[in-house]
Amino acid sequence: METLEISMKKKTKPQILDIDKAIENLKKHLPSYKSEVEVYQDEALIHKSHITRFLGITRPTLDKWIQEGFFEAVKSKYLPRTYFYPPEEILKHLLQLKDRNIC
């Protein structure tokens, strides 16, 4: 007879490993991002590809952060079924997470 070993993985609290670097990268892009992206009415249509570049992270990392609820997309006031990621809002959420020692 053979033995059976069962193990359980402990669910860890979601975290951002290098939040300081992400905040620094995003702050560096804030002054000029509107000249780099499409603007409709008063909304800068910032998509995931822009945010990954602004934060200095990969797309899977961004998707994981969104899934874990660190920040979310904002629905456009003017374009149906269009969501975007305001960098100012993302920065605000990252700073709040850092202050609460989530990361």
Biopython code that builds the backbone (N, CA, C, O; Angstrom):
import numpy as np
from Bio.PDB.StructureBuilder import StructureBuilder

atoms = [
    (1, "MET", "N", (0.825, -1.181, 0.000)),
    (1, "MET", "CA", (0.000, 0.000, 0.000)),
    (1, "MET", "C", (0.875, 1.252, 0.000)),
    (1, "MET", "O", (1.878, 1.321, 0.711)),
    (2, "GLU", "N", (0.493, 2.220, -0.789)),
    (2, "GLU", "CA", (1.252, 3.459, -0.856)),
    (2, "GLU", "C", (0.603, 4.523, 0.012)),
    (2, "GLU", "O", (-0.577, 4.439, 0.354)),
    (3, "THR", "N", (1.399, 5.527, 0.362)),
    (3, "THR", "CA", (0.860, 6.599, 1.192)),
    (3, "THR", "C", (0.358, 7.739, 0.306)),
    (3, "THR", "O", (0.834, 7.938, -0.812)),
    (4, "LEU", "N", (-0.580, 8.453, 0.818)),
    (4, "LEU", "CA", (-1.149, 9.589, 0.126)),
    (4, "LEU", "C", (-0.837, 10.842, 0.932)),
    (4, "LEU", "O", (-1.109, 10.903, 2.131)),
    (5, "GLU", "N", (-0.270, 11.828, 0.273)),
    (5, "GLU", "CA", (0.065, 13.076, 0.954)),
    (5, "GLU", "C", (-0.811, 14.196, 0.396)),
    (5, "GLU", "O", (-0.893, 14.392, -0.816)),
    (6, "ILE", "N", (-1.450, 14.913, 1.284)),
    (6, "ILE", "CA", (-2.314, 16.019, 0.887)),
    (6, "ILE", "C", (-1.719, 17.301, 1.442)),
    (6, "ILE", "O", (-1.337, 17.373, 2.610)),
    (7, "SER", "N", (-1.647, 18.298, 0.599)),
    (7, "SER", "CA", (-1.148, 19.586, 1.072)),
    (7, "SER", "C", (-2.120, 20.674, 0.637)),
    (7, "SER", "O", (-2.821, 20.548, -0.368)),
    (8, "MET", "N", (-2.141, 21.740, 1.420)),
    (8, "MET", "CA", (-3.016, 22.866, 1.102)),
    (8, "MET", "C", (-2.157, 24.111, 0.963)),
    (8, "MET", "O", (-1.234, 24.339, 1.745)),
    (9, "LYS", "N", (-2.469, 24.890, -0.019)),
    (9, "LYS", "CA", (-1.757, 26.142, -0.180)),
    (9, "LYS", "C", (-2.462, 27.222, 0.625)),
    (9, "LYS", "O", (-3.687, 27.342, 0.602)),
    (10, "LYS", "N", (-1.677, 27.988, 1.321)),
    (10, "LYS", "CA", (-2.218, 29.097, 2.095)),
    (10, "LYS", "C", (-2.502, 30.251, 1.142)),
    (10, "LYS", "O", (-1.643, 30.640, 0.350)),
    (11, "LYS", "N", (-3.710, 30.791, 1.224)),
    (11, "LYS", "CA", (-4.048, 31.923, 0.375)),
    (11, "LYS", "C", (-3.354, 33.162, 0.927)),
    (11, "LYS", "O", (-3.534, 33.530, 2.087)),
    (12, "THR", "N", (-2.568, 33.788, 0.081)),
    (12, "THR", "CA", (-1.828, 34.970, 0.512)),
    (12, "THR", "C", (-2.602, 36.229, 0.156)),
    (12, "THR", "O", (-3.413, 36.246, -0.770)),
    (13, "LYS", "N", (-2.334, 37.262, 0.906)),
    (13, "LYS", "CA", (-2.952, 38.553, 0.658)),
    (13, "LYS", "C", (-2.354, 39.142, -0.622)),
    (13, "LYS", "O", (-1.134, 39.139, -0.790)),
    (14, "PRO", "N", (-3.204, 39.650, -1.530)),
    (14, "PRO", "CA", (-2.669, 40.254, -2.757)),
    (14, "PRO", "C", (-1.745, 41.417, -2.418)),
    (14, "PRO", "O", (-1.975, 42.162, -1.466)),
    (15, "GLN", "N", (-0.706, 41.551, -3.214)),
    (15, "GLN", "CA", (0.246, 42.630, -2.968)),
    (15, "GLN", "C", (0.924, 43.071, -4.248)),
    (15, "GLN", "O", (0.951, 42.345, -5.242)),
    (16, "ILE", "N", (1.466, 44.264, -4.205)),
    (16, "ILE", "CA", (2.271, 44.794, -5.298)),
    (16, "ILE", "C", (3.700, 44.833, -4.775)),
    (16, "ILE", "O", (4.001, 45.545, -3.817)),
    (17, "LEU", "N", (4.567, 44.069, -5.403)),
    (17, "LEU", "CA", (5.915, 43.890, -4.864)),
    (17, "LEU", "C", (6.756, 45.165, -4.863)),
    (17, "LEU", "O", (7.400, 45.471, -3.859)),
    (18, "ASP", "N", (6.764, 45.898, -5.943)),
    (18, "ASP", "CA", (7.606, 47.090, -5.998)),
    (18, "ASP", "C", (6.745, 48.316, -6.283)),
    (18, "ASP", "O", (6.859, 48.945, -7.335)),
    (19, "ILE", "N", (5.888, 48.637, -5.330)),
    (19, "ILE", "CA", (4.940, 49.734, -5.520)),
    (19, "ILE", "C", (5.650, 51.071, -5.672)),
    (19, "ILE", "O", (5.188, 51.933, -6.419)),
    (20, "ASP", "N", (6.761, 51.254, -4.980)),
    (20, "ASP", "CA", (7.492, 52.514, -5.084)),
    (20, "ASP", "C", (7.972, 52.763, -6.511)),
    (20, "ASP", "O", (7.895, 53.886, -7.008)),
    (21, "LYS", "N", (8.460, 51.730, -7.160)),
    (21, "LYS", "CA", (8.940, 51.859, -8.539)),
    (21, "LYS", "C", (7.775, 52.151, -9.485)),
    (21, "LYS", "O", (7.907, 52.971, -10.393)),
    (22, "ALA", "N", (6.634, 51.485, -9.279)),
    (22, "ALA", "CA", (5.463, 51.730, -10.116)),
    (22, "ALA", "C", (4.982, 53.169, -9.950)),
    (22, "ALA", "O", (4.648, 53.825, -10.936)),
    (23, "ILE", "N", (4.945, 53.662, -8.723)),
    (23, "ILE", "CA", (4.528, 55.043, -8.458)),
    (23, "ILE", "C", (5.495, 56.021, -9.106)),
    (23, "ILE", "O", (5.074, 56.995, -9.731)),
    (24, "GLU", "N", (6.780, 55.765, -8.961)),
    (24, "GLU", "CA", (7.803, 56.640, -9.564)),
    (24, "GLU", "C", (7.657, 56.682, -11.080)),
    (24, "GLU", "O", (7.706, 57.756, -11.679)),
    (25, "ASN", "N", (7.476, 55.516, -11.704)),
    (25, "ASN", "CA", (7.312, 55.458, -13.161)),
    (25, "ASN", "C", (6.068, 56.219, -13.609)),
    (25, "ASN", "O", (6.109, 56.960, -14.591)),
    (26, "LEU", "N", (4.970, 56.038, -12.892)),
    (26, "LEU", "CA", (3.725, 56.700, -13.270)),
    (26, "LEU", "C", (3.841, 58.214, -13.109)),
    (26, "LEU", "O", (3.386, 58.963, -13.973)),
    (27, "LYS", "N", (4.440, 58.667, -12.023)),
    (27, "LYS", "CA", (4.622, 60.112, -11.813)),
    (27, "LYS", "C", (5.457, 60.732, -12.928)),
    (27, "LYS", "O", (5.227, 61.875, -13.324)),
    (28, "LYS", "N", (6.426, 59.972, -13.430)),
    (28, "LYS", "CA", (7.286, 60.462, -14.503)),
    (28, "LYS", "C", (6.475, 60.711, -15.788)),
    (28, "LYS", "O", (6.793, 61.621, -16.555)),
    (29, "HIS", "N", (5.439, 59.908, -16.017)),
    (29, "HIS", "CA", (4.639, 60.020, -17.241)),
    (29, "HIS", "C", (3.453, 60.973, -17.111)),
    (29, "HIS", "O", (2.897, 61.390, -18.127)),
    (30, "LEU", "N", (3.056, 61.323, -15.909)),
    (30, "LEU", "CA", (1.870, 62.166, -15.730)),
    (30, "LEU", "C", (1.911, 63.497, -16.475)),
    (30, "LEU", "O", (0.913, 63.862, -17.097)),
    (31, "PRO", "N", (3.012, 64.236, -16.441)),
    (31, "PRO", "CA", (2.997, 65.547, -17.101)),
    (31, "PRO", "C", (2.757, 65.500, -18.609)),
    (31, "PRO", "O", (2.241, 66.464, -19.176)),
    (32, "SER", "N", (3.113, 64.420, -19.258)),
    (32, "SER", "CA", (3.051, 64.406, -20.720)),
    (32, "SER", "C", (2.128, 63.350, -21.325)),
    (32, "SER", "O", (2.056, 63.233, -22.548)),
    (33, "TYR", "N", (1.419, 62.579, -20.497)),
    (33, "TYR", "CA", (0.676, 61.464, -21.078)),
    (33, "TYR", "C", (-0.442, 61.904, -22.026)),
    (33, "TYR", "O", (-0.744, 61.187, -22.980)),
    (34, "LYS", "N", (-1.061, 63.058, -21.792)),
    (34, "LYS", "CA", (-2.171, 63.482, -22.661)),
    (34, "LYS", "C", (-1.709, 63.781, -24.079)),
    (34, "LYS", "O", (-2.506, 63.708, -25.014)),
    (35, "SER", "N", (-0.458, 64.111, -24.251)),
    (35, "SER", "CA", (0.049, 64.334, -25.606)),
    (35, "SER", "C", (0.366, 63.012, -26.306)),
    (35, "SER", "O", (0.576, 62.987, -27.519)),
    (36, "GLU", "N", (0.400, 61.926, -25.556)),
    (36, "GLU", "CA", (0.746, 60.617, -26.125)),
    (36, "GLU", "C", (-0.468, 59.764, -26.450)),
    (36, "GLU", "O", (-0.344, 58.762, -27.155)),
    (37, "VAL", "N", (-1.652, 60.143, -25.946)),
    (37, "VAL", "CA", (-2.831, 59.302, -26.128)),
    (37, "VAL", "C", (-3.967, 60.093, -26.773)),
    (37, "VAL", "O", (-3.955, 61.324, -26.801)),
    (38, "GLU", "N", (-4.937, 59.361, -27.285)),
    (38, "GLU", "CA", (-6.110, 59.966, -27.898)),
    (38, "GLU", "C", (-7.005, 60.590, -26.828)),
    (38, "GLU", "O", (-7.247, 59.990, -25.781)),
    (39, "VAL", "N", (-7.489, 61.789, -27.102)),
    (39, "VAL", "CA", (-8.399, 62.471, -26.178)),
    (39, "VAL", "C", (-9.722, 62.679, -26.894)),
    (39, "VAL", "O", (-9.756, 63.200, -28.008)),
    (40, "TYR", "N", (-10.809, 62.271, -26.255)),
    (40, "TYR", "CA", (-12.147, 62.479, -26.803)),
    (40, "TYR", "C", (-12.928, 63.314, -25.804)),
    (40, "TYR", "O", (-13.057, 62.942, -24.638)),
    (41, "GLN", "N", (-13.451, 64.451, -26.268)),
    (41, "GLN", "CA", (-14.072, 65.439, -25.376)),
    (41, "GLN", "C", (-13.024, 65.808, -24.325)),
    (41, "GLN", "O", (-11.977, 66.362, -24.661)),
    (42, "ASP", "N", (-13.299, 65.503, -23.063)),
    (42, "ASP", "CA", (-12.325, 65.806, -22.016)),
    (42, "ASP", "C", (-11.683, 64.544, -21.442)),
    (42, "ASP", "O", (-10.984, 64.605, -20.430)),
    (43, "GLU", "N", (-11.921, 63.400, -22.089)),
    (43, "GLU", "CA", (-11.409, 62.121, -21.579)),
    (43, "GLU", "C", (-10.182, 61.668, -22.367)),
    (43, "GLU", "O", (-10.227, 61.528, -23.590)),
    (44, "ALA", "N", (-9.099, 61.447, -21.649)),
    (44, "ALA", "CA", (-7.923, 60.839, -22.276)),
    (44, "ALA", "C", (-8.163, 59.337, -22.275)),
    (44, "ALA", "O", (-8.275, 58.723, -21.214)),
    (45, "LEU", "N", (-8.241, 58.746, -23.461)),
    (45, "LEU", "CA", (-8.586, 57.332, -23.581)),
    (45, "LEU", "C", (-7.338, 56.477, -23.381)),
    (45, "LEU", "O", (-6.672, 56.076, -24.336)),
    (46, "ILE", "N", (-7.049, 56.217, -22.134)),
    (46, "ILE", "CA", (-5.846, 55.495, -21.765)),
    (46, "ILE", "C", (-6.187, 54.021, -21.603)),
    (46, "ILE", "O", (-6.968, 53.646, -20.729)),
    (47, "HIS", "N", (-5.604, 53.206, -22.437)),
    (47, "HIS", "CA", (-5.884, 51.778, -22.423)),
    (47, "HIS", "C", (-4.799, 51.024, -21.649)),
    (47, "HIS", "O", (-3.806, 51.606, -21.212)),
    (48, "LYS", "N", (-5.010, 49.746, -21.496)),
    (48, "LYS", "CA", (-4.078, 48.925, -20.720)),
    (48, "LYS", "C", (-2.657, 49.001, -21.253)),
    (48, "LYS", "O", (-1.700, 48.996, -20.479)),
    (49, "SER", "N", (-2.517, 49.072, -22.558)),
    (49, "SER", "CA", (-1.156, 49.123, -23.124)),
    (49, "SER", "C", (-0.414, 50.383, -22.677)),
    (49, "SER", "O", (0.793, 50.346, -22.439)),
    (50, "HIS", "N", (-1.132, 51.483, -22.566)),
    (50, "HIS", "CA", (-0.510, 52.716, -22.079)),
    (50, "HIS", "C", (-0.109, 52.571, -20.610)),
    (50, "HIS", "O", (1.007, 52.918, -20.223)),
    (51, "ILE", "N", (-1.030, 52.056, -19.805)),
    (51, "ILE", "CA", (-0.782, 51.942, -18.367)),
    (51, "ILE", "C", (0.393, 51.019, -18.077)),
    (51, "ILE", "O", (1.199, 51.305, -17.191)),
    (52, "THR", "N", (0.502, 49.920, -18.810)),
    (52, "THR", "CA", (1.643, 49.021, -18.568)),
    (52, "THR", "C", (2.957, 49.746, -18.842)),
    (52, "THR", "O", (3.937, 49.563, -18.120)),
    (53, "ARG", "N", (2.971, 50.564, -19.883)),
    (53, "ARG", "CA", (4.189, 51.326, -20.204)),
    (53, "ARG", "C", (4.445, 52.399, -19.143)),
    (53, "ARG", "O", (5.581, 52.596, -18.711)),
    (54, "PHE", "N", (3.383, 53.087, -18.730)),
    (54, "PHE", "CA", (3.539, 54.147, -17.731)),
    (54, "PHE", "C", (4.013, 53.602, -16.386)),
    (54, "PHE", "O", (4.800, 54.246, -15.693)),
    (55, "LEU", "N", (3.530, 52.411, -16.016)),
    (55, "LEU", "CA", (3.904, 51.820, -14.727)),
    (55, "LEU", "C", (5.203, 51.023, -14.799)),
    (55, "LEU", "O", (5.836, 50.767, -13.775)),
    (56, "GLY", "N", (5.598, 50.632, -16.011)),
    (56, "GLY", "CA", (6.803, 49.811, -16.167)),
    (56, "GLY", "C", (6.556, 48.366, -15.768)),
    (56, "GLY", "O", (7.422, 47.719, -15.178)),
    (57, "ILE", "N", (5.355, 47.856, -16.098)),
    (57, "ILE", "CA", (4.989, 46.476, -15.759)),
    (57, "ILE", "C", (4.520, 45.758, -17.016)),
    (57, "ILE", "O", (4.370, 46.373, -18.071)),
    (58, "THR", "N", (4.291, 44.459, -16.900)),
    (58, "THR", "CA", (3.796, 43.668, -18.026)),
    (58, "THR", "C", (2.270, 43.643, -18.021)),
    (58, "THR", "O", (1.636, 43.965, -17.017)),
    (59, "ARG", "N", (1.700, 43.263, -19.141)),
    (59, "ARG", "CA", (0.238, 43.165, -19.247)),
    (59, "ARG", "C", (-0.340, 42.136, -18.277)),
    (59, "ARG", "O", (-1.351, 42.421, -17.634)),
    (60, "PRO", "N", (0.266, 40.938, -18.145)),
    (60, "PRO", "CA", (-0.269, 39.993, -17.156)),
    (60, "PRO", "C", (-0.250, 40.548, -15.726)),
    (60, "PRO", "O", (-1.153, 40.271, -14.937)),
    (61, "THR", "N", (0.775, 41.325, -15.402)),
    (61, "THR", "CA", (0.843, 41.933, -14.068)),
    (61, "THR", "C", (-0.299, 42.927, -13.893)),
    (61, "THR", "O", (-0.965, 42.933, -12.858)),
    (62, "LEU", "N", (-0.529, 43.767, -14.901)),
    (62, "LEU", "CA", (-1.628, 44.725, -14.831)),
    (62, "LEU", "C", (-2.964, 44.003, -14.678)),
    (62, "LEU", "O", (-3.790, 44.388, -13.850)),
    (63, "ASP", "N", (-3.174, 42.963, -15.469)),
    (63, "ASP", "CA", (-4.429, 42.211, -15.378)),
    (63, "ASP", "C", (-4.611, 41.610, -13.987)),
    (63, "ASP", "O", (-5.726, 41.573, -13.465)),
    (64, "LYS", "N", (-3.528, 41.144, -13.394)),
    (64, "LYS", "CA", (-3.593, 40.578, -12.043)),
    (64, "LYS", "C", (-3.953, 41.660, -11.023)),
    (64, "LYS", "O", (-4.773, 41.429, -10.134)),
    (65, "TRP", "N", (-3.346, 42.832, -11.149)),
    (65, "TRP", "CA", (-3.641, 43.939, -10.226)),
    (65, "TRP", "C", (-5.102, 44.354, -10.338)),
    (65, "TRP", "O", (-5.747, 44.642, -9.331)),
    (66, "ILE", "N", (-5.628, 44.385, -11.568)),
    (66, "ILE", "CA", (-7.032, 44.740, -11.768)),
    (66, "ILE", "C", (-7.930, 43.661, -11.170)),
    (66, "ILE", "O", (-8.908, 43.971, -10.491)),
    (67, "GLN", "N", (-7.597, 42.391, -11.422)),
    (67, "GLN", "CA", (-8.382, 41.275, -10.887)),
    (67, "GLN", "C", (-8.392, 41.290, -9.359)),
    (67, "GLN", "O", (-9.403, 40.957, -8.743)),
    (68, "GLU", "N", (-7.280, 41.672, -8.753)),
    (68, "GLU", "CA", (-7.191, 41.697, -7.294)),
    (68, "GLU", "C", (-7.807, 42.969, -6.700)),
    (68, "GLU", "O", (-7.841, 43.135, -5.481)),
    (69, "GLY", "N", (-8.289, 43.860, -7.563)),
    (69, "GLY", "CA", (-9.029, 45.021, -7.103)),
    (69, "GLY", "C", (-8.194, 46.216, -6.677)),
    (69, "GLY", "O", (-8.687, 47.083, -5.955)),
    (70, "PHE", "N", (-6.940, 46.281, -7.109)),
    (70, "PHE", "CA", (-6.109, 47.426, -6.747)),
    (70, "PHE", "C", (-6.627, 48.701, -7.404)),
    (70, "PHE", "O", (-6.545, 49.778, -6.814)),
    (71, "PHE", "N", (-7.154, 48.590, -8.608)),
    (71, "PHE", "CA", (-7.827, 49.701, -9.280)),
    (71, "PHE", "C", (-8.668, 49.126, -10.391)),
    (71, "PHE", "O", (-8.530, 47.956, -10.748)),
    (72, "GLU", "N", (-9.550, 49.958, -10.944)),
    (72, "GLU", "CA", (-10.437, 49.472, -12.001)),
    (72, "GLU", "C", (-10.606, 50.521, -13.090)),
    (72, "GLU", "O", (-10.231, 51.683, -12.937)),
    (73, "ALA", "N", (-11.178, 50.069, -14.181)),
    (73, "ALA", "CA", (-11.413, 50.964, -15.317)),
    (73, "ALA", "C", (-12.573, 51.898, -15.012)),
    (73, "ALA", "O", (-13.429, 51.613, -14.175)),
    (74, "VAL", "N", (-12.573, 53.013, -15.714)),
    (74, "VAL", "CA", (-13.645, 53.997, -15.598)),
    (74, "VAL", "C", (-14.430, 53.977, -16.907)),
    (74, "VAL", "O", (-13.844, 53.973, -17.990)),
    (75, "LYS", "N", (-15.748, 53.964, -16.802)),
    (75, "LYS", "CA", (-16.590, 53.960, -17.993)),
    (75, "LYS", "C", (-16.611, 55.358, -18.603)),
    (75, "LYS", "O", (-16.744, 56.355, -17.894)),
    (76, "SER", "N", (-16.479, 55.416, -19.910)),
    (76, "SER", "CA", (-16.512, 56.684, -20.629)),
    (76, "SER", "C", (-17.896, 57.320, -20.532)),
    (76, "SER", "O", (-18.914, 56.631, -20.591)),
    (77, "LYS", "N", (-17.918, 58.641, -20.381)),
    (77, "LYS", "CA", (-19.184, 59.373, -20.358)),
    (77, "LYS", "C", (-19.744, 59.552, -21.768)),
    (77, "LYS", "O", (-20.940, 59.788, -21.936)),
    (78, "TYR", "N", (-18.889, 59.441, -22.773)),
    (78, "TYR", "CA", (-19.273, 59.778, -24.128)),
    (78, "TYR", "C", (-19.324, 58.601, -25.094)),
    (78, "TYR", "O", (-20.130, 58.602, -26.025)),
    (79, "LEU", "N", (-18.492, 57.616, -24.890)),
    (79, "LEU", "CA", (-18.395, 56.493, -25.822)),
    (79, "LEU", "C", (-18.977, 55.227, -25.198)),
    (79, "LEU", "O", (-18.498, 54.778, -24.157)),
    (80, "PRO", "N", (-19.996, 54.649, -25.815)),
    (80, "PRO", "CA", (-20.601, 53.444, -25.240)),
    (80, "PRO", "C", (-19.616, 52.272, -25.237)),
    (80, "PRO", "O", (-18.799, 52.113, -26.144)),
    (81, "ARG", "N", (-19.722, 51.483, -24.211)),
    (81, "ARG", "CA", (-18.895, 50.267, -24.048)),
    (81, "ARG", "C", (-17.396, 50.553, -24.105)),
    (81, "ARG", "O", (-16.613, 49.697, -24.516)),
    (82, "THR", "N", (-17.002, 51.748, -23.696)),
    (82, "THR", "CA", (-15.590, 52.114, -23.680)),
    (82, "THR", "C", (-15.155, 52.389, -22.243)),
    (82, "THR", "O", (-15.787, 53.163, -21.524)),
    (83, "TYR", "N", (-14.086, 51.754, -21.849)),
    (83, "TYR", "CA", (-13.517, 51.941, -20.520)),
    (83, "TYR", "C", (-12.078, 52.399, -20.682)),
    (83, "TYR", "O", (-11.408, 52.048, -21.653)),
    (84, "PHE", "N", (-11.616, 53.175, -19.736)),
    (84, "PHE", "CA", (-10.241, 53.636, -19.802)),
    (84, "PHE", "C", (-9.672, 53.702, -18.389)),
    (84, "PHE", "O", (-10.393, 53.507, -17.411)),
    (85, "TYR", "N", (-8.390, 53.974, -18.292)),
    (85, "TYR", "CA", (-7.657, 53.920, -17.028)),
    (85, "TYR", "C", (-6.976, 55.262, -16.760)),
    (85, "TYR", "O", (-5.845, 55.473, -17.196)),
    (86, "PRO", "N", (-7.647, 56.168, -16.050)),
    (86, "PRO", "CA", (-7.023, 57.475, -15.779)),
    (86, "PRO", "C", (-5.793, 57.332, -14.885)),
    (86, "PRO", "O", (-5.904, 56.830, -13.767)),
    (87, "PRO", "N", (-4.635, 57.761, -15.353)),
    (87, "PRO", "CA", (-3.420, 57.621, -14.550)),
    (87, "PRO", "C", (-3.501, 58.314, -13.193)),
    (87, "PRO", "O", (-2.937, 57.828, -12.212)),
    (88, "GLU", "N", (-4.200, 59.445, -13.134)),
    (88, "GLU", "CA", (-4.328, 60.144, -11.850)),
    (88, "GLU", "C", (-5.055, 59.272, -10.828)),
    (88, "GLU", "O", (-4.689, 59.238, -9.653)),
    (89, "GLU", "N", (-6.087, 58.569, -11.293)),
    (89, "GLU", "CA", (-6.843, 57.681, -10.402)),
    (89, "GLU", "C", (-5.979, 56.491, -9.966)),
    (89, "GLU", "O", (-6.002, 56.089, -8.803)),
    (90, "ILE", "N", (-5.230, 55.944, -10.902)),
    (90, "ILE", "CA", (-4.358, 54.810, -10.569)),
    (90, "ILE", "C", (-3.312, 55.254, -9.561)),
    (90, "ILE", "O", (-3.036, 54.538, -8.598)),
    (91, "LEU", "N", (-2.726, 56.425, -9.770)),
    (91, "LEU", "CA", (-1.734, 56.934, -8.825)),
    (91, "LEU", "C", (-2.359, 57.112, -7.443)),
    (91, "LEU", "O", (-1.756, 56.743, -6.435)),
    (92, "LYS", "N", (-3.555, 57.671, -7.395)),
    (92, "LYS", "CA", (-4.252, 57.865, -6.121)),
    (92, "LYS", "C", (-4.457, 56.521, -5.402)),
    (92, "LYS", "O", (-4.232, 56.418, -4.196)),
    (93, "HIS", "N", (-4.883, 55.498, -6.150)),
    (93, "HIS", "CA", (-5.098, 54.181, -5.546)),
    (93, "HIS", "C", (-3.784, 53.548, -5.076)),
    (93, "HIS", "O", (-3.733, 52.945, -4.004)),
    (94, "LEU", "N", (-2.731, 53.685, -5.874)),
    (94, "LEU", "CA", (-1.438, 53.125, -5.474)),
    (94, "LEU", "C", (-0.910, 53.796, -4.212)),
    (94, "LEU", "O", (-0.371, 53.129, -3.329)),
    (95, "LEU", "N", (-1.065, 55.112, -4.129)),
    (95, "LEU", "CA", (-0.612, 55.822, -2.924)),
    (95, "LEU", "C", (-1.429, 55.408, -1.696)),
    (95, "LEU", "O", (-0.883, 55.291, -0.599)),
    (96, "GLN", "N", (-2.734, 55.186, -1.878)),
    (96, "GLN", "CA", (-3.570, 54.715, -0.773)),
    (96, "GLN", "C", (-3.134, 53.315, -0.328)),
    (96, "GLN", "O", (-3.055, 53.032, 0.867)),
    (97, "LEU", "N", (-2.853, 52.447, -1.300)),
    (97, "LEU", "CA", (-2.396, 51.091, -0.964)),
    (97, "LEU", "C", (-1.083, 51.140, -0.195)),
    (97, "LEU", "O", (-0.889, 50.405, 0.774)),
    (98, "LYS", "N", (-0.187, 52.013, -0.636)),
    (98, "LYS", "CA", (1.109, 52.140, 0.037)),
    (98, "LYS", "C", (0.909, 52.639, 1.470)),
    (98, "LYS", "O", (1.531, 52.127, 2.401)),
    (99, "ASP", "N", (0.037, 53.642, 1.644)),
    (99, "ASP", "CA", (-0.236, 54.192, 2.977)),
    (99, "ASP", "C", (-0.852, 53.154, 3.912)),
    (99, "ASP", "O", (-0.608, 53.172, 5.118)),
    (100, "ARG", "N", (-1.650, 52.252, 3.346)),
    (100, "ARG", "CA", (-2.291, 51.210, 4.179)),
    (100, "ARG", "C", (-1.394, 49.992, 4.343)),
    (100, "ARG", "O", (-1.803, 48.993, 4.933)),
    (101, "ASN", "N", (-0.167, 50.071, 3.819)),
    (101, "ASN", "CA", (0.801, 48.971, 3.910)),
    (101, "ASN", "C", (0.271, 47.673, 3.302)),
    (101, "ASN", "O", (0.540, 46.588, 3.817)),
    (102, "ILE", "N", (-0.481, 47.787, 2.206)),
    (102, "ILE", "CA", (-0.985, 46.617, 1.495)),
    (102, "ILE", "C", (0.153, 45.976, 0.718)),
    (102, "ILE", "O", (0.169, 44.760, 0.524)),
    (103, "CYS", "N", (1.093, 46.781, 0.278)),
    (103, "CYS", "CA", (2.128, 46.303, -0.615)),
    (103, "CYS", "C", (3.450, 46.167, 0.086)),
    (103, "CYS", "O", (4.438, 45.771, -0.532)),
]
sb = StructureBuilder()
sb.init_structure("model")
sb.init_model(0)
sb.init_chain("A")
sb.init_seg("    ")
for serial, (resi, resn, name, xyz) in enumerate(atoms, 1):
    if name == "N":
        sb.init_residue(resn, " ", resi, " ")
    sb.init_atom(name, np.array(xyz, "f"), 0.0, 1.0, " ", f" {name:<3s}", serial, name[0])
structure = sb.get_structure()
